[in-house]
Amino acid sequence: MIVSLALLAGCAGPAKAPTAATPPATRPGSTSNAEPTPPPSTITDAELDTLLSDFNRFVARVTTAVEGAGGDCGQIASGIERVVGEHGELLTRVGELGDDPAVEDRVAAWLTAHEREVKPVAERLWGYLAPCQPDPAVVAAVEKLSAM
C-alpha cells in the first residue's frame, strides 16, 4: 500500500489538505515520545529496486489503458480493472511491503531517486483520471489500486 499510494497519489496526484499530526504516546515511565525503531527490513535493496521498477511499469500500463479509453469513464474503469487483473502477483508483492515497517523510508528514497521516471507516468495517469473522479466505476477501480 505504501508504494501504490506514493506512486499514484504522492508523486502526482491531487494535493491533499494537511492533517494535524498526532504525537506518539509516551510510555509510562518514559520521558521520550520517540517511536521505537522498526525491525530490519526483510527485502533487499536489489529486490526492492526490481519490485518498484516493475510497479512503475504496471502504472505505465494502467496509464496506457486509460489513455486508450478516449475519455470514456466506463472504458477507463474497465481498462484499469483489466490491467489490475493481469498483474495480481505483482500487486500482492507490492501490498506485502505494507507489512514491513522498515521499508517506508527506502521506498521514499527510491521514489526520489527515480522521480524522473515515476512522476511523468503518474501525472499522465492523473490527467486522464481527473475528469472521471465522480464516476463510481472509476472510483471503485482506483480504490483497487490504492488497496494494495
N, C-alpha and C positions, 0 to 999 in steps of 0.2 A: 504494500500500500504506500509506503514511503516513496518509492520510485514513481509509481503512477501519478500520485498527487504532485510530486515535484515536476515531473515531465509535463503533465497535462495541465496543471494549474499554476504552479510556482514559476515556471520559466516564462510562460507567455499568456497565461490565462488572465481573465479579468481581475482587476485589483480587488482585494477584499478589505473590508473595514478592519482596522486593528482592534484586537481584543485586549482587555486588561490581563496581564499575567498574574497568575495565582502563585504566591510564593510557596515553596515546598514546606511541608510541615516539619517542625523541629521535633526531633525525637526527645522523649523525656530524658533529662539529664544531659542533653547536648546543647551547646551554645551555637552550633553551626546549622545553617539552613542549606548547606551544600548537599547536593544529591549524591547518592552512593555511585561509585564508579561501576559501570556495567562490566559484565564478564567479557573476556576477549571474544571477538567475532569468530564464527565458525566458517566463514567464507574467505578464501584467499583473495589478494588483490587481483591476481590474474583471472580468477573465476568471476569476481565482481565486475571487472572490466568487460569480460565477454558477455555476461548477463545484461549489463546495462547497454552495451552496444547492440545486442540482439533486441532489447526492448526498444531502443531508439529506431531500429529498422521496422519493428512492429508498428510503432506510432506513424512512421512514414507510410506504411501500407494502409493504415486506417485513413491517413490523410488522402492518399490516392483514391481510396474507395469513396470518401466523402466528396472529393473534387469531381469524380465521375458521376455523381448524382445530379449535377446541374442545378443545385439549389432546391431540389425536391426533398422536403424534410422526411417524407416516408422512405425514400430511397437512401437518404443519408443514414437513417436509423437502420435500415436493412443492411447497408454496407458495413456499418460498424459491427452489427451482430455477426455478419458473415466472417469478417476478419478476426473478431474475438473467438468465434467458434473454431477457426483454423489454427489458433495459437494457444490452445488450452494448457499444454505442458509448460510453455514459456511463462504464461500468466500465473500458473501455480508456483513456479520457481520464484518469480518476482514477488508474489504475495508472501512467500515464506521469509522474505527479507524483513518483514514486519515483526517476525518472531526473534530477530537478532538485534538486541538493544545497542550493540556496539557498531552497527553498520550505518546509522543515520549520518554521522559526520563524514564518513567515507563516501556515501552517495552524494552528499552536498559537494564534497571536493571533486568528485568525478564530474558532476554537472557543471561546476565552474570551469574545470579543465576542458570540457567538451562543449562549452556553450555555443561555439560557432557552428557545431553540427546539430545540436539539440534545439536551440531557440528558433531557427527558421522553420523547422518542421512543426514545432508546437504552435508558432504564430500562424502558419498557414492553416493548420487544423482549426484553431480557434476562430480564424477569419471565416471559414466555411460553416462552423457550428453556430456562430453568433446569431444569425437570423432565425435559427430554428430552436433557440433556447426555450421558448414556451411550448414547443411541441412535446406531448407526453411520450411518444415513441422515442424521440431523440434523447429526452431526459433519461428514460429507462436504459437506453443503450450506453449513454455516457456514464451512468451510475455503475454499469458493469465494468467499465474501465477503472473507475475510482474505487471499486470494491476490492481491488487486488491488494 
